[in-house]
Amino acid sequence: MTPPDDFTRAVEAVLFAAEDPMSVDSLRAHVGEGDVRGALDRLTTDYAGRGINLVRRGDRWHFQTAGDMAHFLRRSREEVRRLSRAAIETLAIIAYHEPVTRAEIEAIRGVQISKGTLDVLMDAGWIRPGGRREVPGRPLTFVTTQGFLAHFGLASRRDLPGMDDLRAAGLLDPIDLAMEELAVEKPGEGD
């Protein structure tokens, strides 16, 4: 393997020292004009299969411990925080429909949402306020964060599973599947 050029090494050094994931533009501001994307591709290849990897989360890049090596870094037992069913449903609605207002979440779920549910998701760093809608009352919208993508191992929201993926994994409620099949059968009964 040929050693990387000085520009690629500069991109590597900036990413290594960065406190937060960096975008291509912020990298370019540090290292100057050059093929930043090419350097990122080279570094991604160079670090593949090693103890740390260069990964992309959304439009930002950072180094992280390889998933199969993370257990070596755990010194204490992690406290498992279980989300309530309401929180899981709310997070899924926000992820699939963002930006979404509280009223839209409630309309999709069919019940009111407690303020505490949104607070738990914001404390976890998975959602954040996304601005206000330009409609009467100017309701606040919610969107997912880079932390959500990182926690669930997604490069972008496009990587969320679709209906076919969920069905194949057996994650859809059997009652919902039976109702779906019944709805498909009914139109042909009157013929």
Buried (B, 14 or more C-beta within 10 A) or exposed (E): EEEBEEBBBBBBEBBEEBEEBBEBEBBBEBBEEBEBEEBBEBBBEBBEEEEEBBBBBBEBBBBBEBEEEEEEEEEEEEEEEEBEEBBEBBBEBBBBBBBBBBEBBBEBBEEEBEEEBBEBBBEBEBBBEBEEBEEEEEEBBBBBBBBBBBEEEBEEBEEBEEEEEEBEEEEEEEEEEEEEEEEEEEEEEEE
